Amino acid sequence: MIKYILQSSIAVLFCLILPFAVKAQVGFDYAQYDVGFAAGINQASSTDVQTLKTTPSISFNFNYNQTPFVNYIFEAQIGRLKGGGPETTTQREFENHFAAFSFRVQVQAGELIDYSRSAFANVLKNIYLSSGLGYISNNVTRTEDVLLAEEGKTLPGEKKNEEIFIPLRLGYEFKIFNSYNQPGVKIDLGYQYNFIMGDQLDAYIAGKHNDAYSMFTLGFKFAIGGVTSYRKQIHY
């Protein structure tokens, strides 16, 4: 009889405590893995031509989230870069169909600040900085090459080349929470500047500075699993 009463009491106590235990975890859990895609507009912001133009790109990424606010991102991007024209002083003109691959570490403000007592801080928590290392494969066409080929001449510079670059990114990640208050979908708005460790982005070798290109991107990320808990509540 005593054993039966004891077992019943434990069962009742467990049923009373369970809802509170589950509720305590709501807002603390997140997925460790995301996949995503983004569309962007690019500009070769530092090259050896004049009159730089805006061109499109798309990218795909895989994310490992050490925390909701510390992210490791593997990204593949394809796109175009374009600049110059016959009306410019140098008359140089190029178009680059490129493929770029990068690894970045991303740190959001929520990892560093207490956002639980301030609506303003709660908005700021999704601002991030990111940097890492990348590799770009360039496939460039130059207008002058066609004209010079008729004269049996060639310009210096490798039209098909590969270079290393350093990405530096500033952005904001809008988190959309599911019914468990986990960030299930993320909208990523960012600006990225890519420092090329060379002078072949436009296939022209001129000037004293290495090349670079910038981009604005709008992307979407989707949680795919590996749910774990964070030390702070994520959703307020």
Salt bridges, closest charged atoms under 4 A:
ASP34 OD2 - LYS186 NZ 2.68
GLU75 OE1 - ARG104 NH2 3.89
GLU95 OE2 - ARG80 NH1 3.27
GLU95 OE1 - LYS82 NZ 3.89
GLU95 OE2 - HIS97 NE2 2.97
GLU111 OE2 - ARG231 NH1 3.29
ASP114 OD2 - ARG117 NH1 2.68
ASP145 OD2 - ARG142 NE 2.90
ASP145 OD2 - LYS159 NZ 3.68
GLU151 OE1 - LYS153 NZ 3.65
GLU173 OE1 - LYS175 NZ 3.03
GLU173 OE2 - LYS221 NZ 3.79
ASP188 OD1 - ARG169 NH2 3.01
ASP188 OD2 - LYS221 NZ 3.63
